[in-house]
Amino acid sequence: MPDFSPTSVANLGDDLVTSPCISVCAVDKTLGLCIGCLRTLKEIGLWRSMTPAEKKATVAACAERAKTIPPRGKDWLPLPE
């Protein structure tokens, strides 16, 4: 399961924010989110040009989404805890 915790983001420093991608890369068309990292298509497309603050905000948004939408694996089943 991706680590969306604020601690993991904060420990990366000001200039480096790790992508929440877990290499599942499939979009749930109903939700408009990647089933693995829970980013929108827009967030995925803009990731490389985002500032560190924007990346941290995106990771935080993924963490909020993960509270109600479980990230899924390539088989579309929820990831084990």
DACOR-V831271 format. One record per backbone hydrogen bond with DSSP energy under -1.0 kcal/mol. CO is the residue of the C=O (numbers start at 1). NH is the residue of the N-H. If there is no record, write none. Layout:
CO:NH  CO:NH
//
This chain:
2:4  5:9  6:10  7:11  9:12  10:13  26:35  28:32  33:28  34:38  35:72  39:34  40:44  41:45  42:46  46:49  47:50  51:55  52:56  53:57  54:58  55:59  56:60  57:61  58:62  59:63  60:64  61:65  62:66  65:68  65:69  71:79  73:76  77:73
//
